[in-house]
Amino acid sequence: MKSTRLAGLAAGAIIAPLVLAGCSGATEAPEAGATSGTLTVWMMTGGPGDKPIIEDVNAAFEKKYPDMDVKVEIQQWDNIATKLTTALASGNGPDIVEMGNTQTPLQTYSGGLLDITDDKASFEESDTWLAGLADPSTLDGRLYATPLYGGTKVVMYNKQMFADAGISAPPETLDELMAVCGTLATANAATDNFSGFYMPGQYYFAGVPFIFGAGGDVAVQKDGEWTATMSSAKAVEGLTAFKDFQNTCSTPSSVGVNTNNPDQTQIFADGQAAMAYVRGWEPAAVVEKNPEMEGNIGYFIMPGYTADEPLPVIVAGSTIGIAADTKFPEAAKDYLRIITGADMQARFGSELNLIPISPAFTPEDMPEHMLIASEAAKSNKSLPASPGQSTLESERYNEQFFASIVGGADLEKAAADYDTYVTKTLNAYGD
């Protein structure tokens, strides 16, 4: 495989650990390794690692490896990219690491992950993994991680508000959706700061699908080089549609904010919005804030430009990989086979409100909104699988860009500026 080297873009503290790692791409697989000792696993807060289910994963592993123990250490998301690259470069880090899917390319480029390409077929349903999780795990056609779990968004709506406004069914196109927003706004004119569909302007995970649906891309890669394409005609069409939708359906105060400030679940719970684009855990948060919402929430997939094609979704979530210098390479692969297998993945869906990594693993007893999310995830596209994506995330560049678009910035100039900066950032790690 080709090696990777930094091309000179300052990416803050993320870069230094990559230099320590030699920036030579992930290393070759070591020998089978030991079968006794302690397997150290770094898992992220908020996922399966800090839930009781992880004990069942560990028990299944320890049944196969009775002379080994599993030590799970929960990590926080803040500054995790730097911590991971440092740990993997140190030679004394964990054996297995969970990574956010958009952070995974940074680790595949760093040289700290084990090449598991030859083992891919041994993972259940590896040919049907969700692209948004599988693509970031791959570098130059080689596999360095497996998907762990997914998450995406669905539209949550207030059934009573729909009924009171005379809306009998969810809209099937974006044009219909904007018309429904107008009907809901009229029916709720007495509610201050009301949104037919609350849509924070910074919510780029909602904005990018408008680009995908219009046939555009954030960036394309050719011969190892990334080129941002936000100023292409199709992308501009999608940006324009997102701006029109946000400005039509959401309150003006939402232009410059994100989903957490103010908390969109509180806005929905308070009756100031009839619809919102939500993650798997957010409906429960609404009911917790307003128990009267129990049984009054419905869901549908975000419609597209035509009734037969909903907007593609971005699948968020995590991947899981093995440290290149682990003493337990084969045992670690078996741990991955357990946690990514059909049994555990089905439980992730039914117990944890997480999307399984393959549609084949979707359990029938998943909550309604998660079944709809899993269906939406069948049409998914990934963000650029470049380590530069971590830089954009840490800078919150995409959030600010989309907020500027819905806020009335010169769209074509903003898109051209985006392409200049993002092209440079995505290619910060070159040959």
C-alpha positions in Angstrom: 0.0 0.0 0.0 1.1 3.5 -0.5 2.5 5.4 2.4 1.0 8.6 3.7 2.7 11.8 4.8 1.6 15.2 6.1 1.4 17.7 3.3 1.9 20.7 5.5 -1.5 22.0 6.6 -1.6 23.0 10.2 -4.2 20.9 11.9 -3.6 21.8 15.5 -2.7 19.2 18.0 -4.0 16.3 15.8 -0.9 16.3 13.6 1.9 15.8 16.2 0.9 12.2 17.1 0.8 11.3 13.4 4.4 12.4 13.1 5.3 10.2 16.1 3.6 7.3 14.4 5.8 7.7 11.3 2.9 8.5 9.0 3.6 5.4 7.1 0.1 4.0 6.8 -1.1 1.1 9.0 1.4 -1.7 9.5 1.5 -5.3 8.4 -0.3 -7.9 10.5 1.9 -9.5 13.3 1.9 -13.1 14.2 -1.1 -14.7 15.8 0.0 -13.5 19.2 -0.7 -14.6 22.8 -3.8 -16.2 24.1 -3.4 -15.2 27.7 -3.3 -11.9 29.4 -5.5 -8.8 29.4 -7.1 -7.4 26.3 -7.6 -3.6 26.8 -10.5 -2.1 24.9 -11.1 1.7 24.6 -14.8 2.4 24.1 -16.5 5.8 23.8 -18.9 7.2 26.3 -22.6 7.1 25.1 -22.2 3.9 23.1 -22.3 0.2 24.0 -19.1 0.4 26.0 -20.8 2.0 29.0 -23.9 -0.1 28.9 -24.5 -3.5 30.5 -24.5 -5.2 27.1 -20.7 -4.9 27.0 -20.5 -7.4 29.8 -22.1 -10.0 27.5 -19.6 -9.2 24.7 -16.8 -9.7 27.2 -18.3 -12.9 28.5 -18.6 -14.4 25.0 -15.0 -13.5 24.4 -13.7 -14.9 27.7 -15.6 -18.1 27.0 -13.5 -18.6 23.9 -10.3 -17.3 25.6 -10.6 -18.6 29.2 -7.0 -17.4 30.0 -7.7 -13.9 29.0 -9.5 -11.0 30.7 -11.1 -7.9 29.0 -10.5 -4.5 30.4 -12.9 -1.9 29.0 -11.8 1.7 29.5 -14.4 4.4 28.7 -13.1 7.5 26.8 -14.6 10.9 26.5 -15.2 12.5 23.0 -13.4 15.7 23.8 -9.9 15.7 22.2 -10.2 12.0 21.5 -8.5 12.2 18.1 -5.3 13.4 19.6 -5.5 10.9 22.5 -6.1 8.0 20.1 -3.2 8.9 17.8 -0.9 9.4 20.7 -1.9 6.1 22.4 -1.6 4.1 19.2 1.8 5.6 18.5 3.2 5.0 22.0 3.5 1.2 21.8 1.8 1.0 25.2 -1.8 1.8 24.2 -5.0 -0.2 24.1 -5.4 -3.3 22.0 -8.7 -2.3 20.5 -10.2 1.2 20.0 -13.6 2.6 19.1 -13.5 5.6 16.9 -16.1 8.0 15.5 -16.6 7.2 11.8 -15.5 10.7 10.7 -12.4 10.4 12.8 -11.5 6.9 11.5 -9.5 8.1 8.4 -7.2 10.0 10.7 -6.3 6.7 12.4 -6.0 4.7 9.2 -3.5 7.2 7.9 -1.6 7.3 11.2 -0.1 3.9 10.9 -1.5 2.8 14.2 -4.1 0.3 13.1 -3.8 -3.3 12.1 -4.5 -4.3 8.5 -7.4 -6.7 8.6 -8.2 -6.9 4.9 -7.6 -10.6 4.6 -10.1 -11.2 7.5 -12.9 -9.2 6.1 -14.9 -12.2 4.8 -14.8 -13.7 8.3 -17.0 -10.8 9.6 -20.7 -11.4 9.3 -22.4 -9.5 6.5 -19.3 -7.5 5.7 -20.4 -7.2 2.1 -23.5 -5.3 3.3 -22.0 -3.0 5.8 -23.4 0.6 5.6 -21.2 2.7 3.4 -21.0 5.6 5.8 -19.2 3.3 8.3 -17.3 1.0 5.9 -15.8 3.7 3.7 -13.9 5.6 6.4 -12.5 2.2 7.6 -10.7 1.7 4.3 -7.5 3.2 2.9 -6.1 2.4 -0.6 -8.4 -0.6 -0.8 -7.2 -2.0 2.5 -9.4 -2.5 5.6 -8.2 -1.2 9.0 -11.4 -1.2 11.1 -14.9 -2.6 11.1 -18.2 -0.7 11.6 -19.4 -0.9 15.2 -22.8 0.8 15.1 -24.7 3.5 13.2 -27.0 6.3 13.8 -28.9 8.6 11.5 -31.9 10.9 11.6 -35.6 10.7 10.9 -38.4 13.3 11.0 -40.2 13.4 14.3 -43.7 15.0 14.2 -46.4 16.0 16.6 -49.4 13.8 15.7 -52.0 16.1 17.4 -50.6 19.2 15.7 -50.9 17.4 12.3 -54.5 16.4 13.1 -55.5 19.8 14.3 -54.2 21.4 11.1 -56.1 18.9 9.0 -52.9 17.0 7.8 -53.8 13.4 7.4 -50.5 11.9 6.2 -46.8 12.8 6.2 -45.6 14.7 3.1 -43.9 12.8 0.3 -41.8 15.5 -1.3 -39.9 18.5 -0.1 -42.4 20.8 -1.9 -45.2 19.1 0.0 -43.2 19.4 3.2 -42.8 23.1 2.9 -46.5 23.5 2.1 -47.2 21.5 5.3 -45.0 23.9 7.2 -47.1 26.8 6.0 -50.3 25.0 7.1 -48.9 24.3 10.5 -47.7 27.8 11.0 -51.2 29.2 10.3 -52.8 26.7 12.7 -50.3 27.7 15.4 -50.1 31.4 14.8 -50.8 32.1 18.4 -47.6 30.3 19.5 -44.6 32.6 19.7 -41.5 31.6 17.8 -43.3 28.6 16.3 -41.6 26.4 13.7 -43.5 24.1 11.4 -40.2 22.2 11.1 -37.5 23.3 13.5 -34.2 23.3 11.6 -31.1 24.9 13.1 -29.0 26.6 10.5 -25.8 24.9 11.6 -27.2 21.4 11.3 -25.0 20.3 8.4 -25.9 16.7 8.8 -29.4 17.8 7.7 -28.1 20.2 5.0 -25.7 17.9 3.2 -28.4 15.4 2.2 -30.1 18.2 0.2 -26.9 18.4 -1.8 -26.7 14.6 -2.2 -30.4 14.5 -3.2 -29.8 17.1 -5.9 -27.0 14.9 -7.4 -24.1 16.9 -5.8 -21.2 16.0 -3.6 -19.2 17.7 -0.9 -16.0 16.5 -2.4 -14.7 13.9 -4.9 -11.4 12.0 -4.9 -9.4 11.1 -8.0 -5.9 9.6 -8.0 -5.6 10.1 -4.3 -6.4 13.9 -4.4 -9.6 15.4 -3.0 -11.4 18.2 -4.7 -14.2 20.0 -2.9 -17.3 20.5 -5.1 -19.6 22.7 -3.2 -19.6 25.3 -6.0 -20.8 22.7 -8.6 -24.2 23.4 -10.2 -25.8 20.4 -8.4 -24.4 21.3 -5.0 -25.5 24.9 -5.4 -29.0 23.6 -6.3 -29.0 21.6 -3.1 -27.7 24.5 -1.0 -30.4 26.7 -2.4 -33.1 24.1 -1.6 -31.8 23.8 2.0 -31.8 27.6 2.5 -35.4 27.8 1.1 -36.5 25.0 3.3 -34.9 26.3 6.5 -36.1 29.9 5.9 -39.6 28.7 5.1 -40.1 26.1 7.9 -38.0 27.2 10.8 -38.2 30.3 13.1 -35.7 33.1 12.2 -34.0 32.6 15.6 -32.8 29.2 14.4 -30.5 30.5 11.6 -27.3 30.7 13.6 -27.7 27.9 16.1 -27.2 24.1 16.3 -29.4 21.3 17.7 -28.1 21.5 21.3 -28.2 25.3 21.9 -31.1 25.8 22.3 -32.0 22.1 22.8 -34.3 21.1 20.0 -35.9 18.4 22.1 -37.0 21.1 24.6 -38.4 23.2 21.8 -40.4 20.2 20.5 -41.5 19.2 24.0 -42.7 22.8 24.6 -44.9 22.7 21.6 -42.9 25.3 19.7 -42.3 23.0 16.8 -44.4 20.4 14.9 -41.4 18.6 13.4 -37.7 18.1 13.9 -34.9 16.1 12.4 -33.7 13.8 15.2 -31.3 11.2 16.3 -32.3 7.9 17.9 -32.2 9.1 21.5 -34.1 12.3 21.1 -37.7 11.1 21.1 -37.1 9.7 24.6 -35.7 13.0 25.7 -38.8 14.8 24.5 -41.1 12.4 26.5 -38.8 12.9 29.6 -39.3 16.6 29.3 -43.0 16.4 28.6 -44.6 13.1 29.5 -47.8 14.1 27.8 -46.0 13.6 24.5 -46.0 9.8 25.1 -48.0 8.3 22.2 -48.2 11.6 20.4 -45.0 11.3 18.3 -44.9 10.0 14.8 -42.0 9.5 12.4 -41.2 9.5 8.7 -38.1 9.5 6.4 -37.0 13.0 5.2 -38.7 13.3 1.8 -36.7 14.2 -1.3 -37.3 16.2 -4.5 -39.5 13.5 -5.9 -41.9 11.1 -4.1 -40.0 8.0 -5.1 -36.7 9.0 -3.8 -36.2 10.3 -0.2 -33.1 12.3 0.6 -30.0 10.2 1.2 -28.9 10.2 4.8 -25.5 10.6 6.4 -24.8 7.7 8.7 -23.0 8.7 11.8 -21.7 6.2 14.4 -18.5 4.4 15.3 -16.0 2.0 13.9 -13.7 -0.3 15.9 -10.1 -1.3 15.1 -7.1 -3.1 16.4 -3.8 -1.5 17.4 -1.1 -2.5 15.0 1.3 -3.5 17.8 -1.2 -5.5 19.9 0.1 -8.7 21.4 -3.2 -10.4 20.7 -4.0 -9.8 17.1 -6.1 -13.0 16.5 -7.9 -12.7 19.8 -8.6 -9.1 19.1 -10.1 -10.1 15.7 -12.4 -12.5 17.5 -13.5 -9.7 19.9 -14.5 -7.7 16.8 -16.3 -10.7 15.3 -18.4 -11.0 18.5 -19.3 -7.3 18.8 -20.0 -6.9 15.1 -21.9 -10.2 14.8 -25.6 -10.7 14.2 -26.5 -11.4 17.8 -24.9 -8.3 19.4 -25.9 -6.0 16.5 -29.5 -7.0 16.8 -29.4 -6.2 20.5 -27.7 -2.8 19.8 -30.8 -2.0 17.7 -33.5 -3.3 20.1 -31.9 -2.3 23.4 -29.7 0.8 22.7 -31.5 2.6 19.8 -28.4 2.1 17.6 -28.6 1.2 13.9 -27.0 -2.2 13.1 -24.0 -2.0 10.7 -25.9 -4.1 8.1 -29.6 -4.0 7.2 -29.5 -7.8 7.6 -29.0 -7.4 11.3 -32.1 -5.2 11.9 -34.3 -6.8 14.6 -38.1 -6.6 14.2 -38.5 -5.4 17.8 -36.6 -2.2 17.3 -38.6 0.9 18.3 -40.6 2.4 15.5 -38.4 5.4 14.9 -35.3 3.1 14.8 -37.0 0.9 12.2 -37.7 3.9 10.1 -34.1 5.2 10.6 -32.8 1.8 9.6 -34.9 1.9 6.4 -33.6 5.4 5.7 -30.0 4.2 6.2 -30.4 1.9 3.2 -29.9 5.1 1.1 -26.8 6.5 2.7 -23.8 8.5 1.5 -20.6 9.1 3.4 -18.6 12.3 4.0 -15.1 12.5 2.5 -13.0 9.6 4.0 -10.0 11.9 4.7 -8.2 12.6 7.9 -8.8 16.2 7.1 -12.5 15.6 8.1 -11.4 15.6 11.7 -9.9 19.0 11.2 -13.1 20.4 9.8 -15.0 18.9 12.7 -12.7 20.3 15.3 -13.0 23.7 13.7 -16.8 23.3 13.3 -16.2 24.6 9.8 -19.2 22.9 8.2 -21.6 24.2 10.8 -20.5 27.7 10.3 -20.7 27.4 6.5 -24.3 26.1 6.5 -25.4 28.8 9.0 -23.9 31.4 6.7 -25.9 30.0 3.7 -29.3 30.0 5.4 -28.4 33.4 6.9 -28.2 35.0 3.5 -24.5 34.9 2.5 -23.6 35.2 -1.2 -24.1 31.6 -1.9 -21.8 31.2 -4.9 -19.0 33.1 -3.3 -19.4 31.2 0.0 -19.4 27.9 -2.0 -16.3 28.8 -3.9 -14.5 29.8 -0.6 -15.6 26.5 0.9 -14.0 24.6 -2.0 -10.7 26.4 -1.7 -10.4 25.8 2.1 -11.9 22.3 2.2 -9.8 21.0 -0.8 -6.7 22.2 1.1 -7.8 20.6 4.3 -8.8 17.2 2.9 -5.4 17.0 1.1 -3.4 17.9 4.2 -2.2 14.3 4.4 -0.6 13.4 1.1 1.9 11.1 -0.5 
